[in-house]
Amino acid sequence: MTVVSTHGGPRAGTVRTPLWLLALITLSGTLAMHIFVPALPVAAKALGATTHATQLTLSTYIVGLAVGQLVYGPISDRYGRRPVLVAGMVLYTAASAACFFAPTIGILIVARLFQALGGCAGLVLGRAIVRDGASGAEAARKLSLMNLMTMAGPGLAPLFGSALAETTGWRSIFVALTVLGLANLVLIHGLLKDGPAQPGNDVRQVARNYLALLRSRPFLGYTIGGGCATTALYAYIGAAPFIFVDQLHLPTYEVGVYLAINVAGIWFGSLAASRAVSRMPTTRVMVMGNIVSCVAAALFFAAALAGPANAAFAVVPMLFFSFGAGFASPAALTEALGVNPQAAGSASGLYGAAQMAIGAACTALGGLGGNPMLAAGSVLLGAGLLAQACFWLAGRSRA
């Protein structure tokens, strides 16, 4: 049991939790989003639903992830991480079972909303529990390692979803997610122990901490900057099929390969960050990573202006952009959660919700105009420069 000062360090009485368990509960929320994507056409046919209605099972899930993160943070600051996490996992498990039995597309959409509201508990509280037990370079290192573990989800989930849908039917995906939820509950019961409640964490104190974060220039700078530095990548992901198929005239199956390269870039960036944070300040790691992304975005934008001759002009710059995002992400999150350690849950929820909002905005902006590569490049470069400005303002406000 770790007992340290609460001035910027871990919460008093924090109990160490296995990092792999925190990665698993964090992964569960996003896994349920990605694993169902390949089964959308099959589910639409089975339920007699339109393509638009079936796509609502995905967009509704994203809305649930964003809204839920705003709620779980302050509630966990008031009542503790473990009971709130258990409640979230119970909702996730029950909703996954409801998805399996859903007789109509409308019921499936509602069940997916509740599945997201339950699953996002892991997103918020996994990060908050890391910050409860560590601070500074150690927190950044652990968040980097946790990011390495969770990055397998977006890359492998569609493959598992396709395999399940083809072999045992699309509903079997929700059987697997229900089993995952039950496994999480068993593991949480056996391995996750909540530390003593923080003195003074009544409803009014939690509300004051929440409002203080919204008024904090350092927190807003690290949060907006972190979102721009990382989830701006969604602009490229959304435009990728049109870039490679319509502009470069490549086969559709190659799109997945090129997007997987981005996952590899983030993975290696997180790995490099986990080592760099022990050698230099986290703020420097954050800024250096975003500089790499800005340079890569500028090269991607230049290639779009010139007209790319082949896929390498799009893939190589984005590999470096993803590396920079993976390098900067844990450091930006660490700085945001460190602004007020007593409100780490609220900070984690606000940070996550901001990431989802920025990602959605970048995706929408990346779809404007008739040149997908130029639109995505403009968004990536603009977001990278905005992130750098936010980091500078946050550092200046904190000095």
C-alpha positions in Angstrom: 0.0 0.0 0.0 1.4 3.4 -1.0 1.0 6.3 1.3 2.3 9.6 0.0 1.6 13.3 0.1 -1.4 14.4 -1.8 0.4 17.4 -3.2 0.6 16.3 -6.8 1.3 12.7 -5.9 -0.8 9.5 -5.6 -3.9 9.5 -3.5 -3.3 8.6 0.1 -3.9 5.0 0.7 -3.9 4.0 -3.0 -3.6 0.3 -3.6 -1.6 -0.9 -6.5 -3.6 -2.5 -9.3 -2.1 -4.7 -12.1 -1.6 -2.6 -15.2 -2.9 -5.3 -17.4 -6.2 -5.3 -15.6 -6.5 -1.5 -16.1 -5.7 -2.0 -19.8 -8.4 -4.7 -20.1 -11.1 -2.6 -18.6 -10.0 0.4 -20.7 -10.0 -1.7 -23.8 -13.5 -3.2 -23.2 -15.3 0.1 -24.0 -13.6 0.7 -27.3 -13.5 -3.0 -28.3 -17.3 -3.1 -28.4 -17.3 -0.2 -30.9 -14.8 -1.7 -33.3 -15.7 -5.4 -33.2 -19.3 -4.8 -34.5 -18.3 -2.7 -37.5 -17.7 -5.6 -40.0 -21.0 -7.2 -39.0 -23.1 -4.1 -39.9 -24.3 -5.3 -43.3 -25.1 -8.8 -42.0 -27.1 -7.3 -39.1 -29.0 -4.9 -41.3 -30.1 -7.8 -43.6 -31.0 -10.0 -40.6 -33.1 -7.3 -38.9 -34.6 -5.9 -42.2 -33.1 -2.5 -41.4 -31.8 0.2 -43.7 -28.1 1.0 -43.9 -28.6 4.4 -42.2 -30.5 2.8 -39.3 -27.8 0.1 -38.8 -25.1 2.8 -38.8 -26.9 4.4 -35.9 -25.7 1.5 -33.7 -22.2 2.8 -34.2 -22.9 6.6 -34.0 -25.1 6.1 -30.9 -22.3 4.1 -29.3 -19.9 7.0 -29.9 -22.3 9.4 -28.3 -22.7 7.1 -25.3 -18.9 7.0 -24.9 -18.7 10.8 -24.9 -21.6 11.5 -22.6 -20.8 8.7 -20.1 -17.2 10.0 -19.6 -18.6 13.3 -18.3 -20.6 11.5 -15.6 -18.3 8.7 -14.4 -15.4 11.0 -13.5 -17.1 13.2 -10.8 -19.2 10.2 -9.5 -16.0 8.2 -8.9 -14.4 11.2 -7.2 -17.3 11.2 -4.8 -18.0 7.4 -4.2 -14.6 5.8 -5.1 -13.3 4.1 -8.2 -14.2 0.4 -7.5 -18.0 0.7 -6.8 -18.5 3.0 -9.8 -16.5 0.7 -12.1 -18.4 -2.3 -10.9 -21.7 -0.5 -11.7 -20.4 0.4 -15.2 -19.3 -3.2 -15.9 -22.7 -4.6 -14.7 -24.5 -2.2 -17.2 -22.0 -3.1 -20.0 -22.6 -6.8 -19.4 -26.4 -6.5 -19.2 -26.6 -4.3 -22.3 -24.3 -6.7 -24.2 -26.8 -9.5 -23.4 -29.7 -7.3 -24.5 -27.9 -6.7 -27.8 -27.8 -10.4 -28.4 -31.6 -10.8 -27.8 -32.6 -7.6 -29.7 -35.4 -8.4 -32.1 -35.4 -5.1 -33.9 -32.9 -2.5 -35.0 -34.5 0.1 -32.7 -34.0 -2.1 -29.6 -30.4 -2.9 -30.8 -29.7 0.9 -31.0 -31.0 1.5 -27.5 -29.0 -1.5 -26.1 -25.9 -0.2 -27.8 -26.3 3.1 -26.1 -26.4 1.5 -22.7 -23.5 -0.7 -23.6 -21.5 2.4 -24.4 -22.6 4.1 -21.2 -21.4 1.0 -19.2 -18.2 0.4 -21.2 -16.9 4.0 -20.9 -16.5 3.5 -17.1 -13.3 1.6 -18.0 -12.0 4.4 -20.2 -12.4 7.0 -17.5 -11.5 5.0 -14.4 -8.6 3.1 -15.9 -6.8 6.4 -16.5 -7.8 7.8 -13.1 -6.6 4.7 -11.2 -3.2 5.0 -12.8 -3.1 8.7 -11.7 -4.2 7.7 -8.2 -1.2 5.5 -7.8 1.5 7.5 -9.6 2.4 11.0 -10.7 4.8 12.7 -13.1 7.1 10.5 -15.1 5.9 7.3 -13.5 2.3 8.1 -14.4 3.3 9.0 -18.0 5.3 5.7 -18.2 2.4 3.6 -17.0 -0.1 5.4 -19.3 2.3 4.8 -22.2 2.5 1.1 -21.3 -1.3 0.8 -20.9 -1.7 2.5 -24.3 0.6 -0.2 -25.8 -1.7 -2.9 -24.4 -5.0 -1.2 -25.5 -3.8 -0.4 -29.0 -4.3 -4.0 -30.0 -8.0 -3.5 -29.7 -8.7 -1.2 -32.7 -6.4 -3.2 -34.8 -7.6 -6.7 -34.0 -11.2 -6.2 -33.1 -12.5 -5.9 -36.7 -10.7 -9.2 -37.6 -12.4 -11.0 -34.6 -15.7 -9.4 -35.5 -15.5 -10.6 -39.1 -14.5 -14.1 -38.0 -17.4 -14.4 -35.5 -20.0 -13.0 -37.9 -18.9 -15.4 -40.7 -18.7 -18.5 -38.6 -21.3 -18.3 -35.8 -23.4 -15.3 -36.8 -23.4 -11.6 -35.9 -25.2 -12.1 -32.6 -22.2 -14.2 -31.4 -20.2 -10.9 -31.2 -22.4 -9.9 -28.3 -22.0 -13.3 -26.6 -18.3 -12.6 -26.6 -18.8 -9.1 -25.2 -21.1 -10.4 -22.5 -18.4 -13.0 -21.5 -15.8 -10.2 -21.5 -18.0 -8.1 -19.1 -18.5 -11.1 -16.8 -14.7 -11.7 -16.8 -14.1 -8.1 -16.0 -16.4 -8.2 -13.0 -14.7 -11.3 -11.6 -11.2 -9.8 -12.1 -12.3 -6.5 -10.5 -13.8 -8.3 -7.5 -10.5 -10.3 -7.0 -7.8 -7.8 -7.9 -9.1 -4.2 -7.6 -9.2 -2.7 -4.2 -10.3 0.9 -3.7 -8.2 3.1 -1.5 -9.7 5.1 1.4 -12.1 7.9 0.5 -10.6 11.3 0.2 -11.6 13.7 3.0 -13.9 16.4 1.9 -15.0 14.7 -1.3 -18.7 15.4 -0.8 -21.0 16.4 -3.6 -20.3 20.1 -3.2 -16.5 19.6 -3.2 -16.7 17.4 -6.3 -18.8 20.1 -8.1 -16.3 22.8 -7.1 -13.4 20.7 -8.4 -15.3 20.0 -11.7 -16.0 23.7 -12.2 -12.4 24.6 -11.3 -11.1 22.3 -14.0 -13.4 24.0 -16.6 -11.9 27.3 -15.6 -8.3 26.1 -15.4 -6.2 27.4 -18.3 -3.5 24.7 -17.8 -6.2 21.9 -17.8 -8.0 23.3 -20.8 -4.7 23.8 -22.7 -3.5 20.2 -22.0 -6.9 18.8 -22.8 -7.6 20.6 -26.0 -4.0 20.3 -27.1 -4.0 16.6 -26.3 -7.2 16.0 -28.2 -5.9 18.0 -31.3 -2.5 16.1 -31.1 -4.1 12.7 -31.1 -7.7 12.4 -32.3 -7.1 14.7 -35.3 -6.0 11.4 -36.8 -9.8 10.6 -37.2 -9.8 13.1 -40.1 -7.4 10.8 -42.0 -9.2 7.6 -41.0 -12.5 8.9 -42.3 -10.9 10.1 -45.5 -8.7 7.1 -46.1 -11.1 5.0 -48.2 -11.7 7.9 -50.5 -8.0 8.8 -50.7 -6.8 5.3 -51.6 -9.8 4.1 -53.7 -11.0 7.2 -55.4 -7.9 9.3 -55.7 -5.1 6.7 -56.0 -7.3 4.0 -57.6 -6.2 1.2 -55.3 -8.3 -1.9 -54.4 -10.5 -1.6 -51.4 -8.9 -4.3 -49.4 -5.6 -2.3 -49.2 -7.3 0.4 -47.2 -7.3 -1.8 -44.0 -3.6 -2.5 -44.5 -2.7 1.2 -44.7 -4.8 2.0 -41.6 -3.1 -0.8 -39.7 0.2 1.0 -40.3 -1.2 3.9 -38.3 -1.9 1.6 -35.4 1.7 0.4 -35.6 2.9 4.1 -35.6 0.9 4.9 -32.4 2.2 1.7 -30.8 5.9 2.5 -31.5 5.3 6.1 -30.4 3.8 4.9 -27.1 6.7 2.5 -26.6 9.2 5.3 -27.2 7.3 7.6 -24.8 7.4 5.0 -22.0 11.2 5.2 -22.2 11.6 8.9 -22.8 9.6 10.1 -19.8 12.3 8.7 -17.5 14.9 10.8 -19.2 13.2 14.2 -19.8 10.2 16.2 -18.5 6.8 15.0 -19.6 6.1 18.5 -21.1 9.1 18.2 -23.3 8.0 14.7 -24.4 4.5 16.1 -25.2 5.9 19.0 -27.3 8.5 16.9 -29.1 5.9 14.3 -30.1 3.5 17.0 -31.5 6.3 18.6 -33.4 7.0 15.3 -35.2 3.2 15.2 -36.0 3.2 18.8 -37.3 6.2 18.1 -39.6 4.5 14.9 -40.9 1.2 16.7 -41.4 3.0 19.5 -43.4 4.5 16.8 -45.7 1.1 15.1 -46.1 -0.5 18.5 -46.9 2.3 19.3 -49.5 1.8 15.9 -51.1 -1.9 16.6 -51.4 -1.3 20.0 -53.0 1.1 18.4 -55.5 -1.1 15.4 -56.2 0.3 12.1 -54.8 1.9 9.8 -57.3 1.4 6.7 -55.3 0.3 5.5 -51.8 3.7 6.1 -50.2 3.1 9.9 -50.3 0.1 9.3 -48.1 1.2 6.4 -46.0 4.8 7.4 -44.9 3.9 10.9 -43.6 0.9 9.4 -41.7 3.2 6.7 -40.1 5.3 9.5 -38.6 2.2 11.5 -37.7 0.9 8.5 -35.8 4.2 8.0 -34.1 4.2 11.6 -32.9 0.6 11.2 -31.6 1.5 8.0 -29.7 4.6 9.8 -28.3 2.7 12.9 -27.1 -0.6 11.4 -26.0 0.5 9.9 -22.6 2.4 13.0 -21.6 -0.5 15.3 -22.4 -2.9 13.1 -20.4 -0.5 13.0 -17.5 -0.2 16.8 -17.4 -4.0 17.2 -17.6 -4.7 14.7 -14.8 -2.0 16.3 -12.7 -3.5 19.8 -12.6 -5.7 18.8 -9.6 -4.9 15.3 -8.3 -7.9 15.4 -6.0 -10.2 15.5 -9.1 -8.4 12.9 -11.3 -11.7 11.1 -12.1 -13.4 14.3 -13.2 -10.3 15.3 -15.2 -10.1 11.9 -16.9 -13.8 12.1 -17.9 -13.5 15.7 -19.3 -10.3 14.8 -21.1 -12.0 11.7 -22.7 -15.1 13.6 -23.7 -13.0 16.4 -25.2 -11.1 13.8 -27.3 -14.3 12.4 -28.6 -15.7 15.8 -29.5 -12.4 16.9 -31.2 -12.2 13.6 -33.1 -15.8 14.0 -34.3 -15.2 17.6 -35.4 -12.0 16.7 -37.2 -13.8 13.8 -39.0 -16.5 16.1 -40.2 -14.0 18.8 -41.4 -12.0 16.1 -43.1 -15.0 15.3 -45.3 -15.4 18.8 -46.7 -14.6 19.6 -50.3 -13.8 17.5 -53.3 -10.3 16.6 -52.5 -10.2 14.2 -49.5 -6.5 14.1 -49.1 -6.2 17.9 -49.2 -9.1 18.3 -46.7 -7.6 15.7 -44.3 -4.1 17.3 -44.6 -5.5 20.7 -43.8 -7.2 19.4 -40.7 -4.1 17.5 -39.5 -1.8 20.5 -40.0 -4.3 22.9 -38.4 -4.9 20.7 -35.4 -1.2 20.1 -34.9 -0.5 23.8 -34.8 -3.4 24.4 -32.5 -2.2 21.7 -30.2 1.3 23.3 -30.1 -0.3 26.7 -29.2 -2.4 25.1 -26.5 0.6 23.4 -24.9 2.5 26.7 -24.9 -0.4 28.5 -23.3 -0.9 25.8 -20.7 2.8 25.8 -19.7 2.9 29.6 -19.5 -0.3 29.6 -17.3 1.2 27.0 -15.0 4.6 28.6 -14.6 
